[in-house]
Structures are given as C-alpha cells and as structure tokens.
Amino acid sequence: MSEYVRTTIKIREDLFQRLKKEAGARKISEAINRILEERLIKKKSLFGTMPEVDTSDIRDHRDRI
C-alpha cells in the first residue's frame, strides 16, 4: 500500500462540483490522484514511438542482382 500525504489544494468551484458528481463526495482524492497520475506519469507503449519514415526511395532486392 502506498503512503499518502495530506495537503490542501485550491480548485475552482465548477471543477469541484464536477469531480464530486463523477467520483462521489468521498472519492474525490482518488479521482484527483488518478487524473494526476495519468497526466504526469505518461505510460509509454511500444506502438507509435518511432517517427514515420519516407519509403519512396527504397529499392527492391532484385535490383541488386
């Protein structure tokens, strides 16, 4: 189990109401932790990590024979 640190944050009233509506009054901290983790700790996948390359200049292997 991970350790938690108690702190005070200031959020806008409209954001608080939306969090309260979506997560429930007792699970706001869990929702904020999940949002921060998704945003700050970006999990990278192996798909889409390489830049696209232009393949127009690739020759066929039969050209070498």
mmCIF file as gemmi writes it, N, C-alpha and C atoms, coordinates in Angstrom:
data_model
loop_
_atom_site.group_PDB
_atom_site.id
_atom_site.type_symbol
_atom_site.label_atom_id
_atom_site.label_alt_id
_atom_site.label_comp_id
_atom_site.label_asym_id
_atom_site.label_entity_id
_atom_site.label_seq_id
_atom_site.pdbx_PDB_ins_code
_atom_site.Cartn_x
_atom_site.Cartn_y
_atom_site.Cartn_z
_atom_site.occupancy
_atom_site.B_iso_or_equiv
_atom_site.pdbx_formal_charge
_atom_site.auth_seq_id
_atom_site.auth_asym_id
_atom_site.pdbx_PDB_model_num
ATOM 1 N N . MET Axp A 1 ? 0.839 -1.18 0 1 0 ? 1 A 1
ATOM 2 C CA . MET Axp A 1 ? 0 0 0 1 0 ? 1 A 1
ATOM 3 C C . MET Axp A 1 ? 0.884 1.244 0 1 0 ? 1 A 1
ATOM 4 N N . SER Axp A 2 ? 0.542 2.204 -0.787 1 0 ? 2 A 1
ATOM 5 C CA . SER Axp A 2 ? 1.357 3.401 -0.859 1 0 ? 2 A 1
ATOM 6 C C . SER Axp A 2 ? 0.98 4.38 0.244 1 0 ? 2 A 1
ATOM 7 N N . GLU Axp A 3 ? 1.944 5.191 0.586 1 0 ? 3 A 1
ATOM 8 C CA . GLU Axp A 3 ? 1.734 6.196 1.611 1 0 ? 3 A 1
ATOM 9 C C . GLU Axp A 3 ? 1.109 7.431 1.001 1 0 ? 3 A 1
ATOM 10 N N . TYR Axp A 4 ? 0.28 8.078 1.756 1 0 ? 4 A 1
ATOM 11 C CA . TYR Axp A 4 ? -0.369 9.285 1.296 1 0 ? 4 A 1
ATOM 12 C C . TYR Axp A 4 ? 0.093 10.47 2.118 1 0 ? 4 A 1
ATOM 13 N N . VAL Axp A 5 ? 0.131 11.616 1.493 1 0 ? 5 A 1
ATOM 14 C CA . VAL Axp A 5 ? 0.488 12.863 2.142 1 0 ? 5 A 1
ATOM 15 C C . VAL Axp A 5 ? -0.758 13.734 2.144 1 0 ? 5 A 1
ATOM 16 N N . ARG Axp A 6 ? -1.062 14.291 3.269 1 0 ? 6 A 1
ATOM 17 C CA . ARG Axp A 6 ? -2.226 15.171 3.352 1 0 ? 6 A 1
ATOM 18 C C . ARG Axp A 6 ? -1.795 16.577 2.996 1 0 ? 6 A 1
ATOM 19 N N . THR Axp A 7 ? -2.56 17.212 2.137 1 0 ? 7 A 1
ATOM 20 C CA . THR Axp A 7 ? -2.264 18.571 1.726 1 0 ? 7 A 1
ATOM 21 C C . THR Axp A 7 ? -3.563 19.279 1.381 1 0 ? 7 A 1
ATOM 22 N N . THR Axp A 8 ? -3.482 20.542 1.201 1 0 ? 8 A 1
ATOM 23 C CA . THR Axp A 8 ? -4.65 21.328 0.808 1 0 ? 8 A 1
ATOM 24 C C . THR Axp A 8 ? -4.403 21.868 -0.582 1 0 ? 8 A 1
ATOM 25 N N . ILE Axp A 9 ? -5.373 21.703 -1.448 1 0 ? 9 A 1
ATOM 26 C CA . ILE Axp A 9 ? -5.284 22.283 -2.789 1 0 ? 9 A 1
ATOM 27 C C . ILE Axp A 9 ? -6.48 23.194 -2.996 1 0 ? 9 A 1
ATOM 28 N N . LYS Axp A 10 ? -6.303 24.173 -3.832 1 0 ? 10 A 1
ATOM 29 C CA . LYS Axp A 10 ? -7.396 25.073 -4.168 1 0 ? 10 A 1
ATOM 30 C C . LYS Axp A 10 ? -7.82 24.766 -5.591 1 0 ? 10 A 1
ATOM 31 N N . ILE Axp A 11 ? -9.074 24.4 -5.767 1 0 ? 11 A 1
ATOM 32 C CA . ILE Axp A 11 ? -9.607 24.156 -7.104 1 0 ? 11 A 1
ATOM 33 C C . ILE Axp A 11 ? -10.854 25.002 -7.292 1 0 ? 11 A 1
ATOM 34 N N . ARG Axp A 12 ? -11.136 25.27 -8.536 1 0 ? 12 A 1
ATOM 35 C CA . ARG Axp A 12 ? -12.316 26.075 -8.84 1 0 ? 12 A 1
ATOM 36 C C . ARG Axp A 12 ? -13.582 25.328 -8.432 1 0 ? 12 A 1
ATOM 37 N N . GLU Axp A 13 ? -14.605 26.087 -8.12 1 0 ? 13 A 1
ATOM 38 C CA . GLU Axp A 13 ? -15.876 25.516 -7.676 1 0 ? 13 A 1
ATOM 39 C C . GLU Axp A 13 ? -16.488 24.613 -8.743 1 0 ? 13 A 1
ATOM 40 N N . ASP Axp A 14 ? -16.414 25.018 -10.011 1 0 ? 14 A 1
ATOM 41 C CA . ASP Axp A 14 ? -17.013 24.205 -11.076 1 0 ? 14 A 1
ATOM 42 C C . ASP Axp A 14 ? -16.289 22.861 -11.223 1 0 ? 14 A 1
ATOM 43 N N . LEU Axp A 15 ? -14.962 22.86 -11.057 1 0 ? 15 A 1
ATOM 44 C CA . LEU Axp A 15 ? -14.216 21.607 -11.114 1 0 ? 15 A 1
ATOM 45 C C . LEU Axp A 15 ? -14.549 20.713 -9.92 1 0 ? 15 A 1
ATOM 46 N N . PHE Axp A 16 ? -14.68 21.324 -8.767 1 0 ? 16 A 1
ATOM 47 C CA . PHE Axp A 16 ? -15.026 20.564 -7.575 1 0 ? 16 A 1
ATOM 48 C C . PHE Axp A 16 ? -16.393 19.9 -7.736 1 0 ? 16 A 1
ATOM 49 N N . GLN Axp A 17 ? -17.358 20.642 -8.252 1 0 ? 17 A 1
ATOM 50 C CA . GLN Axp A 17 ? -18.691 20.084 -8.428 1 0 ? 17 A 1
ATOM 51 C C . GLN Axp A 17 ? -18.691 18.938 -9.433 1 0 ? 17 A 1
ATOM 52 N N . ARG Axp A 18 ? -17.907 19.089 -10.491 1 0 ? 18 A 1
ATOM 53 C CA . ARG Axp A 18 ? -17.827 18.019 -11.49 1 0 ? 18 A 1
ATOM 54 C C . ARG Axp A 18 ? -17.16 16.771 -10.914 1 0 ? 18 A 1
ATOM 55 N N . LEU Axp A 19 ? -16.067 16.966 -10.174 1 0 ? 19 A 1
ATOM 56 C CA . LEU Axp A 19 ? -15.412 15.832 -9.519 1 0 ? 19 A 1
ATOM 57 C C . LEU Axp A 19 ? -16.353 15.155 -8.536 1 0 ? 19 A 1
ATOM 58 N N . LYS Axp A 20 ? -17.064 15.956 -7.786 1 0 ? 20 A 1
ATOM 59 C CA . LYS Axp A 20 ? -17.999 15.426 -6.798 1 0 ? 20 A 1
ATOM 60 C C . LYS Axp A 20 ? -19.11 14.631 -7.47 1 0 ? 20 A 1
ATOM 61 N N . LYS Axp A 21 ? -19.564 15.121 -8.611 1 0 ? 21 A 1
ATOM 62 C CA . LYS Axp A 21 ? -20.637 14.443 -9.35 1 0 ? 21 A 1
ATOM 63 C C . LYS Axp A 21 ? -20.136 13.126 -9.945 1 0 ? 21 A 1
ATOM 64 N N . GLU Axp A 22 ? -18.953 13.142 -10.551 1 0 ? 22 A 1
ATOM 65 C CA . GLU Axp A 22 ? -18.443 11.958 -11.235 1 0 ? 22 A 1
ATOM 66 C C . GLU Axp A 22 ? -17.849 10.921 -10.289 1 0 ? 22 A 1
ATOM 67 N N . ALA Axp A 23 ? -17.141 11.364 -9.254 1 0 ? 23 A 1
ATOM 68 C CA . ALA Axp A 23 ? -16.442 10.425 -8.384 1 0 ? 23 A 1
ATOM 69 C C . ALA Axp A 23 ? -17.187 10.163 -7.081 1 0 ? 23 A 1
ATOM 70 N N . GLY Axp A 24 ? -18.043 11.055 -6.708 1 0 ? 24 A 1
ATOM 71 C CA . GLY Axp A 24 ? -18.704 10.934 -5.412 1 0 ? 24 A 1
ATOM 72 C C . GLY Axp A 24 ? -17.976 11.767 -4.379 1 0 ? 24 A 1
ATOM 73 N N . ALA Axp A 25 ? -18.696 12.186 -3.37 1 0 ? 25 A 1
ATOM 74 C CA . ALA Axp A 25 ? -18.135 13.097 -2.371 1 0 ? 25 A 1
ATOM 75 C C . ALA Axp A 25 ? -16.97 12.479 -1.607 1 0 ? 25 A 1
ATOM 76 N N . ARG Axp A 26 ? -16.973 11.18 -1.405 1 0 ? 26 A 1
ATOM 77 C CA . ARG Axp A 26 ? -15.925 10.534 -0.611 1 0 ? 26 A 1
ATOM 78 C C . ARG Axp A 26 ? -14.74 10.047 -1.446 1 0 ? 26 A 1
ATOM 79 N N . LYS Axp A 27 ? -14.823 10.121 -2.741 1 0 ? 27 A 1
ATOM 80 C CA . LYS Axp A 27 ? -13.731 9.593 -3.579 1 0 ? 27 A 1
ATOM 81 C C . LYS Axp A 27 ? -13.072 10.662 -4.44 1 0 ? 27 A 1
ATOM 82 N N . ILE Axp A 28 ? -13.168 11.908 -4.017 1 0 ? 28 A 1
ATOM 83 C CA . ILE Axp A 28 ? -12.561 12.998 -4.781 1 0 ? 28 A 1
ATOM 84 C C . ILE Axp A 28 ? -11.04 12.868 -4.797 1 0 ? 28 A 1
ATOM 85 N N . SER Axp A 29 ? -10.435 12.525 -3.665 1 0 ? 29 A 1
ATOM 86 C CA . SER Axp A 29 ? -8.972 12.383 -3.61 1 0 ? 29 A 1
ATOM 87 C C . SER Axp A 29 ? -8.488 11.291 -4.557 1 0 ? 29 A 1
ATOM 88 N N . GLU Axp A 30 ? -9.215 10.166 -4.598 1 0 ? 30 A 1
ATOM 89 C CA . GLU Axp A 30 ? -8.835 9.086 -5.507 1 0 ? 30 A 1
ATOM 90 C C . GLU Axp A 30 ? -8.919 9.54 -6.958 1 0 ? 30 A 1
ATOM 91 N N . ALA Axp A 31 ? -9.955 10.3 -7.286 1 0 ? 31 A 1
ATOM 92 C CA . ALA Axp A 31 ? -10.118 10.797 -8.656 1 0 ? 31 A 1
ATOM 93 C C . ALA Axp A 31 ? -8.991 11.758 -9.015 1 0 ? 31 A 1
ATOM 94 N N . ILE Axp A 32 ? -8.639 12.645 -8.094 1 0 ? 32 A 1
ATOM 95 C CA . ILE Axp A 32 ? -7.551 13.597 -8.357 1 0 ? 32 A 1
ATOM 96 C C . ILE Axp A 32 ? -6.227 12.854 -8.513 1 0 ? 32 A 1
ATOM 97 N N . ASN Axp A 33 ? -5.976 11.864 -7.667 1 0 ? 33 A 1
ATOM 98 C CA . ASN Axp A 33 ? -4.742 11.078 -7.79 1 0 ? 33 A 1
ATOM 99 C C . ASN Axp A 33 ? -4.674 10.364 -9.128 1 0 ? 33 A 1
ATOM 100 N N . ARG Axp A 34 ? -5.788 9.786 -9.571 1 0 ? 34 A 1
ATOM 101 C CA . ARG Axp A 34 ? -5.819 9.078 -10.845 1 0 ? 34 A 1
ATOM 102 C C . ARG Axp A 34 ? -5.549 10.036 -12 1 0 ? 34 A 1
ATOM 103 N N . ILE Axp A 35 ? -6.19 11.213 -11.962 1 0 ? 35 A 1
ATOM 104 C CA . ILE Axp A 35 ? -6.004 12.213 -13.026 1 0 ? 35 A 1
ATOM 105 C C . ILE Axp A 35 ? -4.554 12.679 -13.069 1 0 ? 35 A 1
ATOM 106 N N . LEU Axp A 36 ? -3.972 12.965 -11.91 1 0 ? 36 A 1
ATOM 107 C CA . LEU Axp A 36 ? -2.58 13.417 -11.874 1 0 ? 36 A 1
ATOM 108 C C . LEU Axp A 36 ? -1.624 12.337 -12.357 1 0 ? 36 A 1
ATOM 109 N N . GLU Axp A 37 ? -1.888 11.108 -11.965 1 0 ? 37 A 1
ATOM 110 C CA . GLU Axp A 37 ? -1.023 10.005 -12.408 1 0 ? 37 A 1
ATOM 111 C C . GLU Axp A 37 ? -1.087 9.836 -13.92 1 0 ? 37 A 1
ATOM 112 N N . GLU Axp A 38 ? -2.29 9.886 -14.475 1 0 ? 38 A 1
ATOM 113 C CA . GLU Axp A 38 ? -2.431 9.737 -15.931 1 0 ? 38 A 1
ATOM 114 C C . GLU Axp A 38 ? -1.747 10.881 -16.667 1 0 ? 38 A 1
ATOM 115 N N . ARG Axp A 39 ? -1.81 12.063 -16.118 1 0 ? 39 A 1
ATOM 116 C CA . ARG Axp A 39 ? -1.275 13.237 -16.798 1 0 ? 39 A 1
ATOM 117 C C . ARG Axp A 39 ? 0.236 13.391 -16.597 1 0 ? 39 A 1
ATOM 118 N N . LEU Axp A 40 ? 0.708 13.149 -15.389 1 0 ? 40 A 1
ATOM 119 C CA . LEU Axp A 40 ? 2.116 13.396 -15.085 1 0 ? 40 A 1
ATOM 120 C C . LEU Axp A 40 ? 3.017 12.21 -15.364 1 0 ? 40 A 1
ATOM 121 N N . ILE Axp A 41 ? 2.519 11.02 -15.134 1 0 ? 41 A 1
ATOM 122 C CA . ILE Axp A 41 ? 3.318 9.816 -15.349 1 0 ? 41 A 1
ATOM 123 C C . ILE Axp A 41 ? 2.795 9.151 -16.617 1 0 ? 41 A 1
ATOM 124 N N . LYS Axp A 42 ? 3.303 9.587 -17.735 1 0 ? 42 A 1
ATOM 125 C CA . LYS Axp A 42 ? 2.83 9.081 -19.021 1 0 ? 42 A 1
ATOM 126 C C . LYS Axp A 42 ? 3.398 7.702 -19.258 1 0 ? 42 A 1
ATOM 127 N N . LYS Axp A 43 ? 2.531 6.758 -19.415 1 0 ? 43 A 1
ATOM 128 C CA . LYS Axp A 43 ? 2.955 5.39 -19.698 1 0 ? 43 A 1
ATOM 129 C C . LYS Axp A 43 ? 3.151 5.264 -21.198 1 0 ? 43 A 1
ATOM 130 N N . LYS Axp A 44 ? 4.335 4.849 -21.578 1 0 ? 44 A 1
ATOM 131 C CA . LYS Axp A 44 ? 4.641 4.755 -22.998 1 0 ? 44 A 1
ATOM 132 C C . LYS Axp A 44 ? 4.443 3.334 -23.483 1 0 ? 44 A 1
ATOM 133 N N . SER Axp A 45 ? 3.93 3.241 -24.657 1 0 ? 45 A 1
ATOM 134 C CA . SER Axp A 45 ? 3.763 1.936 -25.272 1 0 ? 45 A 1
ATOM 135 C C . SER Axp A 45 ? 4.79 1.809 -26.39 1 0 ? 45 A 1
ATOM 136 N N . LEU Axp A 46 ? 5.012 0.607 -26.835 1 0 ? 46 A 1
ATOM 137 C CA . LEU Axp A 46 ? 5.965 0.402 -27.92 1 0 ? 46 A 1
ATOM 138 C C . LEU Axp A 46 ? 5.382 0.812 -29.262 1 0 ? 46 A 1
ATOM 139 N N . PHE Axp A 47 ? 4.094 0.942 -29.35 1 0 ? 47 A 1
ATOM 140 C CA . PHE Axp A 47 ? 3.454 1.303 -30.601 1 0 ? 47 A 1
ATOM 141 C C . PHE Axp A 47 ? 3.486 2.811 -30.774 1 0 ? 47 A 1
ATOM 142 N N . GLY Axp A 48 ? 3.9 3.243 -31.941 1 0 ? 48 A 1
ATOM 143 C CA . GLY Axp A 48 ? 3.894 4.659 -32.252 1 0 ? 48 A 1
ATOM 144 C C . GLY Axp A 48 ? 5.057 5.444 -31.682 1 0 ? 48 A 1
ATOM 145 N N . THR Axp A 49 ? 6.114 4.788 -31.241 1 0 ? 49 A 1
ATOM 146 C CA . THR Axp A 49 ? 7.23 5.518 -30.657 1 0 ? 49 A 1
ATOM 147 C C . THR Axp A 49 ? 8.263 5.929 -31.701 1 0 ? 49 A 1
ATOM 148 N N . MET Axp A 50 ? 8.299 5.233 -32.82 1 0 ? 50 A 1
ATOM 149 C CA . MET Axp A 50 ? 9.269 5.576 -33.856 1 0 ? 50 A 1
ATOM 150 C C . MET Axp A 50 ? 8.656 6.592 -34.821 1 0 ? 50 A 1
ATOM 151 N N . PRO Axp A 51 ? 9.467 7.538 -35.276 1 0 ? 51 A 1
ATOM 152 C CA . PRO Axp A 51 ? 8.937 8.509 -36.239 1 0 ? 51 A 1
ATOM 153 C C . PRO Axp A 51 ? 8.666 7.851 -37.587 1 0 ? 51 A 1
ATOM 154 N N . GLU Axp A 52 ? 7.706 8.392 -38.3 1 0 ? 52 A 1
ATOM 155 C CA . GLU Axp A 52 ? 7.406 7.854 -39.621 1 0 ? 52 A 1
ATOM 156 C C . GLU Axp A 52 ? 8.544 8.18 -40.574 1 0 ? 52 A 1
ATOM 157 N N . VAL Axp A 53 ? 8.809 7.272 -41.513 1 0 ? 53 A 1
ATOM 158 C CA . VAL Axp A 53 ? 9.875 7.474 -42.495 1 0 ? 53 A 1
ATOM 159 C C . VAL Axp A 53 ? 9.281 7.417 -43.893 1 0 ? 53 A 1
ATOM 160 N N . ASP Axp A 54 ? 9.986 8.025 -44.818 1 0 ? 54 A 1
ATOM 161 C CA . ASP Axp A 54 ? 9.57 8.024 -46.212 1 0 ? 54 A 1
ATOM 162 C C . ASP Axp A 54 ? 10.173 6.787 -46.881 1 0 ? 54 A 1
ATOM 163 N N . THR Axp A 55 ? 9.339 5.939 -47.446 1 0 ? 55 A 1
ATOM 164 C CA . THR Axp A 55 ? 9.823 4.707 -48.071 1 0 ? 55 A 1
ATOM 165 C C . THR Axp A 55 ? 9.871 4.794 -49.595 1 0 ? 55 A 1
ATOM 166 N N . SER Axp A 56 ? 9.763 5.978 -50.128 1 0 ? 56 A 1
ATOM 167 C CA . SER Axp A 56 ? 9.724 6.121 -51.587 1 0 ? 56 A 1
ATOM 168 C C . SER Axp A 56 ? 11.071 5.806 -52.245 1 0 ? 56 A 1
ATOM 169 N N . ASP Axp A 57 ? 12.176 5.904 -51.527 1 0 ? 57 A 1
ATOM 170 C CA . ASP Axp A 57 ? 13.486 5.664 -52.134 1 0 ? 57 A 1
ATOM 171 C C . ASP Axp A 57 ? 14.016 4.251 -51.867 1 0 ? 57 A 1
ATOM 172 N N . ILE Axp A 58 ? 13.221 3.373 -51.326 1 0 ? 58 A 1
ATOM 173 C CA . ILE Axp A 58 ? 13.665 2.005 -51.057 1 0 ? 58 A 1
ATOM 174 C C . ILE Axp A 58 ? 13.625 1.205 -52.359 1 0 ? 58 A 1
ATOM 175 N N . ARG Axp A 59 ? 14.729 0.486 -52.626 1 0 ? 59 A 1
ATOM 176 C CA . ARG Axp A 59 ? 14.803 -0.318 -53.843 1 0 ? 59 A 1
ATOM 177 C C . ARG Axp A 59 ? 14.353 -1.739 -53.554 1 0 ? 59 A 1
ATOM 178 N N . ASP Axp A 60 ? 13.978 -2.425 -54.603 1 0 ? 60 A 1
ATOM 179 C CA . ASP Axp A 60 ? 13.592 -3.82 -54.495 1 0 ? 60 A 1
ATOM 180 C C . ASP Axp A 60 ? 14.869 -4.666 -54.419 1 0 ? 60 A 1
ATOM 181 N N . HIS Axp A 61 ? 14.845 -5.765 -53.725 1 0 ? 61 A 1
ATOM 182 C CA . HIS Axp A 61 ? 16.037 -6.587 -53.571 1 0 ? 61 A 1
ATOM 183 C C . HIS Axp A 61 ? 16.503 -7.162 -54.914 1 0 ? 61 A 1
ATOM 184 N N . ARG Axp A 62 ? 15.621 -7.273 -55.894 1 0 ? 62 A 1
ATOM 185 C CA . ARG Axp A 62 ? 16.009 -7.821 -57.202 1 0 ? 62 A 1
ATOM 186 C C . ARG Axp A 62 ? 16.869 -6.828 -57.983 1 0 ? 62 A 1
ATOM 187 N N . ASP Axp A 63 ? 16.857 -5.562 -57.606 1 0 ? 63 A 1
ATOM 188 C CA . ASP Axp A 63 ? 17.701 -4.564 -58.278 1 0 ? 63 A 1
ATOM 189 C C . ASP Axp A 63 ? 19.183 -4.819 -58.019 1 0 ? 63 A 1
ATOM 190 N N . ARG Axp A 64 ? 19.512 -5.523 -57 1 0 ? 64 A 1
ATOM 191 C CA . ARG Axp A 64 ? 20.906 -5.75 -56.629 1 0 ? 64 A 1
ATOM 192 C C . ARG Axp A 64 ? 21.511 -6.952 -57.337 1 0 ? 64 A 1
ATOM 193 N N . ILE Axp A 65 ? 20.724 -7.743 -57.987 1 0 ? 65 A 1
ATOM 194 C CA . ILE Axp A 65 ? 21.231 -8.967 -58.634 1 0 ? 65 A 1
ATOM 195 C C . ILE Axp A 65 ? 21.722 -8.658 -60.019 1 0 ? 65 A 1
